[in-house]
């Protein structure tokens, strides 16, 4: 039983050592991966905005074309009504045609106003497009720089990281699923990633709270898996003090 618990703790310590090395490699990268992702998301947002503005400009141009056609149609109707005015039989027919002509002229005025408004909106949106494209170009340059920086850091540690990941996979297979799940859960909940620690200078190697002598004796005996009563980390042994 003692050797079984001892072997479990040894396997956990080995896994912790591997994970700590991986953590250090990833720490060197700092916030670069997140910064790259943020820039990619920002660029995508700008690209969507540009496409949206382009679609809106196209829709406005279509609207202008339709209103220009409606002006032509109205002008054609006005000419038709003016011809009809030459052949009216009474004042009532003349007044009715005159009202139709005035209505078509009003339609033309409204269409011309809408065209002017559309041209103004197009100018505004083109200015927005140019400004967005400028910011987009800046962010693309930033992204290229960040990617280059990240790629350099990754390339320097890529082989070591792959080797450690392979070691981690092998080491994980030597730990029972229940214990491995507990280890992974603790790692997620602690800030420094240390789920398995030793007692050092009479204190937990993770949270540095004092561990009583009797509990240290139980930990050193390795008869069962013991966790820190303060932080929940697994206490895998007691470091021998050198005087």
C-alpha positions in Angstrom: 0.0 0.0 0.0 2.8 2.4 1.0 4.7 1.8 -2.3 1.4 2.3 -4.3 0.7 5.6 -2.7 4.4 6.6 -3.0 4.4 5.7 -6.7 1.2 7.7 -7.3 2.8 10.8 -5.6 6.0 10.3 -7.6 4.0 10.1 -10.8 2.1 13.3 -9.8 5.3 15.1 -9.0 6.7 14.1 -12.4 3.6 15.3 -14.1 3.8 18.6 -12.2 7.4 19.1 -13.2 6.5 18.6 -16.8 3.6 21.0 -16.6 5.7 23.6 -14.8 8.2 23.5 -17.6 5.4 23.9 -20.2 4.0 26.8 -18.1 7.3 28.5 -18.2 7.6 28.1 -22.0 4.1 29.6 -22.4 4.8 32.3 -19.9 7.7 33.6 -22.1 5.1 34.1 -24.8 3.2 36.3 -22.5 0.1 37.9 -23.9 1.2 37.5 -27.5 -1.2 34.7 -28.4 -4.2 36.7 -27.0 -3.0 39.9 -28.6 -2.8 38.1 -32.0 -6.3 36.7 -31.5 -7.6 40.1 -30.5 -6.1 41.7 -33.6 -7.5 39.0 -35.8 -11.0 39.6 -34.3 -10.6 43.4 -34.7 -9.5 43.0 -38.3 -12.4 40.8 -39.0 -14.7 43.4 -37.5 -13.3 46.1 -39.7 -13.6 43.9 -42.8 -17.3 43.2 -42.0 -17.8 47.0 -41.5 -16.2 47.8 -44.9 -18.4 45.2 -46.6 -21.5 46.6 -44.9 -20.6 50.1 -46.1 -20.0 48.8 -49.6 -23.4 47.1 -49.7 -25.0 50.3 -48.4 -23.3 52.4 -51.1 -24.4 49.9 -53.7 -28.0 50.1 -52.4 -27.9 53.9 -52.5 -26.6 53.9 -56.1 -29.5 51.5 -57.0 -31.9 53.9 -55.3 -30.5 56.8 -57.3 -30.8 54.9 -60.5 -34.4 54.0 -59.7 -35.3 57.6 -58.8 -33.7 58.9 -62.0 -35.8 56.5 -64.0 -38.9 57.7 -62.1 -38.0 61.3 -63.1 -37.8 60.2 -66.7 -41.2 58.5 -66.4 -42.7 61.6 -64.8 -41.2 63.8 -67.5 -42.7 61.5 -70.1 -46.1 61.7 -68.5 -45.9 65.5 -68.2 -45.3 65.7 -72.0 -48.2 63.4 -72.6 -50.5 65.4 -70.4 -49.4 68.7 -72.0 -50.3 67.2 -75.4 -53.7 66.2 -74.0 -54.3 69.7 -72.8 -54.3 70.9 -76.4 -57.4 68.8 -77.1 -59.5 69.2 -74.0 -63.2 69.8 -74.4 -63.9 71.8 -71.2 -62.3 73.5 -68.2 -62.9 70.5 -66.0 -60.8 68.3 -68.2 -58.1 71.0 -68.4 -58.0 71.4 -64.6 -57.8 67.6 -64.1 -54.9 67.3 -66.5 -53.2 70.3 -64.9 -53.4 68.6 -61.5 -51.8 65.5 -62.9 -49.0 67.6 -64.4 -48.5 69.3 -61.0 -48.5 65.9 -59.3 -45.8 64.6 -61.6 -43.7 67.8 -61.1 -44.0 67.2 -57.4 -42.9 63.6 -57.8 -39.8 64.9 -59.7 -39.0 67.4 -56.9 -39.3 64.6 -54.3 -37.1 62.3 -56.4 -34.5 65.0 -56.9 -34.4 65.7 -53.2 -34.0 62.0 -52.4 -31.2 61.7 -55.0 -29.3 64.7 -53.3 -29.7 63.0 -49.9 -28.5 59.7 -51.3 -25.4 61.4 -52.8 -24.7 63.0 -49.5 -25.0 59.7 -47.7 -22.7 58.1 -50.2 -20.1 60.7 -49.6 -20.4 60.1 -45.8 -20.1 56.3 -46.2 -17.2 56.6 -48.6 -15.4 58.7 -46.0 -16.2 56.0 -43.4 -14.9 53.4 -45.7 -11.6 55.2 -46.2 -11.2 55.8 -42.5 -12.0 52.1 -41.7 -9.6 50.9 -44.4 -6.9 53.1 -42.9 -7.4 51.6 -39.5 -7.6 48.2 -41.1 -4.3 48.6 -42.8 -2.7 49.7 -39.5 -4.1 46.7 -37.6 -2.9 44.4 -40.4 0.6 45.7 -39.9 0.4 45.3 -36.2 -0.9 41.7 -36.7 2.1 40.9 -39.0 4.5 42.2 -36.4 2.9 40.3 -33.5 2.7 37.1 -35.6 6.3 37.4 -36.5 7.3 38.0 -32.9 5.2 35.1 -31.7 6.5 32.8 -34.5 10.1 33.6 -33.4 9.4 32.7 -29.8 7.4 29.6 -30.7 10.1 28.4 -33.1 12.8 28.7 -30.4 10.9 26.4 -28.0 8.8 24.3 -30.4 10.9 21.2 -30.2 11.2 21.4 -26.5 7.5 22.0 -26.1 6.6 19.0 -28.3 8.9 16.8 -26.4 7.4 17.9 -23.1 3.9 17.4 -24.4 4.8 13.8 -25.4 6.3 13.3 -21.9 3.2 14.7 -20.3 1.0 12.3 -22.3 3.1 9.4 -21.2 3.2 10.5 -17.6 -0.6 11.0 -17.5 -1.2 7.4 -18.5 0.6 6.4 -15.3 -1.9 8.2 -13.1 -5.4 6.8 -12.4 -8.2 8.8 -13.9 -9.7 10.0 -10.6 -6.4 11.3 -9.3 -5.6 12.9 -12.7 -9.0 14.7 -12.8 -8.3 16.0 -9.3 -4.9 17.2 -10.3 -6.2 19.0 -13.4 -9.0 20.6 -11.4 -6.6 21.9 -8.8 -4.3 23.3 -11.5 -7.1 25.3 -13.0 -8.0 26.7 -9.6 -4.6 27.9 -8.5 -2.8 30.9 -9.9 0.7 29.5 -10.4 -0.4 26.1 -11.8 1.1 24.2 -8.9 -1.3 21.4 -8.0 1.4 19.1 -6.4 3.9 20.6 -4.0 6.2 19.5 -1.1 6.3 20.9 2.4 9.2 23.3 2.6 10.4 24.9 5.8 7.4 23.6 7.6 5.0 25.2 5.2 2.9 24.3 2.1 5.0 24.8 -1.0 2.0 26.4 -2.7 0.3 28.7 -0.3 3.1 28.9 2.4 0.7 28.2 5.3 2.3 26.3 8.2 1.9 22.5 8.2 1.8 21.0 11.7 4.5 18.5 12.6 2.1 15.5 12.9 0.6 16.3 9.5 4.2 16.5 8.1 4.9 13.1 9.5 1.7 11.7 7.8 2.8 13.3 4.5 6.3 11.9 4.8 4.9 8.4 5.5 3.1 8.5 2.1 0.4 6.1 3.4 -2.3 8.2 1.8 -2.8 11.2 -0.5 -3.0 14.3 1.7 -4.0 17.8 0.6 -3.3 21.2 2.1 -6.1 22.2 4.4 -5.7 25.8 3.3 -5.3 25.7 -0.5 -6.3 22.1 -1.4 -3.0 21.3 -3.2 -1.7 17.8 -3.0 1.2 17.5 -0.6 3.6 14.9 -2.1 6.4 14.9 0.4 8.4 16.8 3.0 11.6 18.4 1.8 14.6 17.5 3.9 16.1 20.5 5.5 19.8 21.0 5.3 21.4 22.6 8.3 
